[in-house]
Amino acid sequence: MTALAHEVTPVVDNPVSDLDEVLWQAWKAMDLPEGYRAEIIEGAIEVSPTGRRRHGVLSNRLSRALNRHLAGGDYAAYQDVNVVHRQKAWIPDVFLAPEDLDEIPDEEDLGVDASGVAMVVEVVSPGRRNIERDRVRKRREYARAGIPVYVIVDDFDEDGAVHVLSLPDPKKATYEEAHRVPYGTEAVIPSGPAKGFTIGEDITRS
């Protein structure tokens, strides 16, 4: 469901508005029942249930594989942590950040600052609004925040596809590079700590 909804035009780096402050304070005060999470996405607080089994399977496969790929380096894969940018808050299914998250705290110690996040991954959940959130609205939000790589694992794009987005343009709220790779073919991360990591059938298989 959506609370405090507000229609917005994609923009970047405007001063924090009164609405942003109201949403921020409301989000911080929320006490959700177990099994739900809240995010601030494009002028709305969105409350959604945690993912189904398939969603959890894909997220965990990705997290484990990424940590194997990153072993011995300075970055790690994380889940269930708030990523904060200019009084917006998101909970990516998986994200890459320094091994010591204390290096990138947000100002209010509610999560991590998006400026220190190297990559985010969303596993698309069923339902029109869920699909649109990950494909469109979160894509714009992550680009506005300048997160270098955004990966979408999408069971609902025909027979399934992985989208690898890079080179964010915060002013345009878009990614300059976008590659769609159908399931059955390996999608390769082009840059950052996970450069060369592949997402193939070992992760996307049913």
N, C-alpha and C positions, 0 to 999 in steps of 0.2 A: 504494500500500500504506500501511498505518498502523503506526507503531511507538509503543511505550509508550502504548497506548490506555488511556483511563480514562473511564468514564461520568460525566457531570456534569449537574447541573440548572442551567438558565440563572440566573445570579446576576450581580451587578455590584459592583465596588469592594470585594471581600473582600481582606484582606491577602494578599500573595503567599505561597503555600503552599510546603511542601517539594517537592511534586510540580512546581509551577511552576518552582522553581529547578532541579530535576533535568532537566526538559524543556528549559529554557533553556540549560543547560550542554551537554546532548547536542546540541541544535540547532546551537549555535555550533561544536561540534567536528566536525560532519558534513562529509565530503568526498565530494560526489556526482559521479557521472560526468556528462559533458556531456549536456545534453538533459533533465535532471531538476532539480526544485526542491523545497524543503522548507519547510513552513509549520507553525506551531503554532496549532491550531484546537481550541478547547474541550477542553483536556486531552489532546491527542494531537499527535504529530509526524506530519504527512502528507506523504508523498513522492509526487510525481506527475510524469509526463512533460510536457514543454512541449507546447503545443497543436498541433493539426493545421493544415493549410493554411487552411481556412475560419476557424478561430479566429484565426490570424494576420492574415488579410485584414480581418476585422471590427475587431480591436484597432487595426490600423494606420490604417484609415479613420477610426475614432473619434479617435485621437490627432491625426492631421493636421487633421481638421475642427475639433477643439477648439482647437488652437493657432491656426488662422485666426480663430476666434471670439474668442480671448483676446488677439490681437495688440495691442500697445500698452499692455497692462495689466500688472499685477504678478504674474500667475499664469501657469502653463504646465502642459501635460499631460506626464506621465512614464510610463514602463514599466520593468519589470525592476528595481525598487528595493524593498527591504524597508520595510514600514510597521510600526512597533513600538509596542506599547501594553502596559504592565505585564507584561513578559516573555512576550508573545504576539508573533508575527511573521507577517505576511501579505505576499503579493506580488500585489497587484491587477493585472488586465490593463492598466488605465489608471487614473491618479489625478491630481487637480489639487492643486497646492501652489505656494507662492511660487516665483518664477523663480530666486531664490537659495536652494537647498536648505540651505545652511549656516545659514539662519535657523531651521531646525527640526530640528536633529540629535537623535537619540536619545542616551541617556546613554552608551552604549558605542560610539557612532560606527559602528553597523552598518547604518544606514539613516536613516529620518526618523521623527520622533515623530508619532503619529496625531493629536495635538492640533492640528497645523498643516495637516492634510489637509482640503481643502474638499469633495472628492467622490471616490468610488471607483466604478469600473465593472468588472463581471465579465462576460465572454462565456462562456456556459455550454458546457461540453464534453459530448460524448455519454457515456452510461454512468450507471447509477442513482446510484452514489456521487458522481460528479462533479456531477450535477444537484442532488442533495440538499445537497451542500456549498455551492453558490452560492445556492440558493434558501432554505436554512434555516439552516445553521450559520454561514456567513459573514454572513448577514443579522443574526443575533444578535450576532456578534462586532463588526461595524461599528457597530451600535447601541450596544453596551456602551461602545465607544470614543468615542461621541459624534460620529462623522463625519456631517456635516450632510446629505449626499445620497448615496444608494446607487442605482446604476443597474445593472439586470440585463438583458443582451441575450440572449434565450433562443430559439434556433431550435427547441427541443423543447417549447415551450408551444403545443400545437395547431399552427397553421400559422406560428407564430413570434409573439413579443410582446416588447415592451420594458416593464420594470417600473421606475417611478421612485418611490423611497422617500425621504421627507424627515421632518423633525422627529423626530430620535431621542430615545427615552426610555431612557437608560442603565440605570436601575434595573429596568425591565421587559424590557430587551434586545429592544426592538422599535422600529419606526418608526410614528409616529402617522398619517402621511399615506402612502398607497400607491395608485398609479395604474398600471393595466395597459392598455397601448396595443398593439393588434394590429399586426403588420407591415402596411404600406400606409397607416398613419395616422401623423402626426408626433407623437412624444413630446417634450414641452417640459420643460426643466429649470426648476424653479420659483424657485430662489433661489441665492445665492452668486455666485462669479465667473463661472460659466457660465450665469447666469440668461438665459433666452430662447433658449438653444441648442436646436436641434431634432435629433432622431434620426429620420430618415425612410428612404425607399427608396434614397436615394443612399448610405446606409451599410449597410442590411440586405439589399440585393438580392443574389441569388446570382450 
